[in-house]
Amino acid sequence: MDLNLIQKSLLKEIAGIDGEITGAYNIRSDSMSIGRQSTKNVEIVSKTGVSGMDIFIKPDTKGESVHIPVVMTQSGLKEEVYNDFFIGDNADIEIVAGCGINNCGTHDSQHDGIHRFYVGKNARVKYVEKHYGEGDGSGKRILNPVTEVYMEEGSTCEMEMVQIKGVDDTSRTTVAELKAGAKLIVRERLMTHNEQQAFSAYTVNLNGDGANADVVSRGVARDDSFQKLDLKIVGNAACKGHTECDSIIMDNGRILAVPALEANDVDASLVHEAAIGKIAGEQITKLMTLGLTEAEAEEQIINGFLR
């Protein structure tokens, strides 16, 4: 692939790509696929009728990865992309996605990505999705991901959902359906600043005995930014569900956490935890005694909190 400096920088930020890519991949830039590779066990096929791909992972596939990052460098570009993942029984796969927008113009740039995962019996999936924005233009950088996860018996899905910085507006929607013995682990990290807004909503349905979900979101709202988090777990069987919202508020930032637990089975065990607060003064003081400035101490605390 012949990449320019902006594309290379964005790909490194969102997908850790710094040089040659191994395994299956599709690199999308400004609404076009600029590089694609399938493997013996992972096949990437373009959709017909809508923009996007079908990714097929064969049963029993082990130790492989799929990279499908998106970068946008044109101001005013707006796109909607549908990607479906079909993970075969007993497979073990890592999927790295994410979107980076460089907007140096006056028009808004927007990427709406709809990802649907069909996870086979006893399969394991690790999914990493990072969002990042940059550029000195007045146009907004808008990212609206939709993630749907349909999990068969005994499957496991671990999701790392990260908004690094620079995203002006985002509406994030995640829906999961778990059958018996399935396990979902979500770790979300959000950073907002200036007048940015982030809305994140999760609905997890535990439909089979032994289903288990652990959804944890950490956020930092700085300047005049706003975050709203809706976390809902529905227990429809003998299952376990845990949600946690842990947030730091700074400057004139605002955060609204809306937990919801719904038990429809006497053996459903559901727990929610939430905490919103400012950085403790003694934490800053302790780091300043080690030679850091107040601003440096704040950054160290935030970086550790979002790690």
Secondary structure by P-SEA (a helix, b strand, c coil): ccccaaaaaaaaacccccccccccccccccccccbbbbcccbbbbbbccccbbbbbbcccccccbbbbbbbbccccccbbbbbbbbbcccccbbbbbbbbbbbcccbbbbbbbbbbbbccccbbbbbbbbbbbbccccccbbbbbbbbbbbccbbbbbbbbbbcccccbbbbbbbbbbcccbbbbbbbbbbbccbbbbbbbbbbbbccccbbbbbbbbbbbccbbbbbbbbbbbbcccbbbbbbbbbccccbbbbbbbbbbbbccccbbbbbbbbbbcccaaaaaaaaaacccaaaaaaaaaaaaac
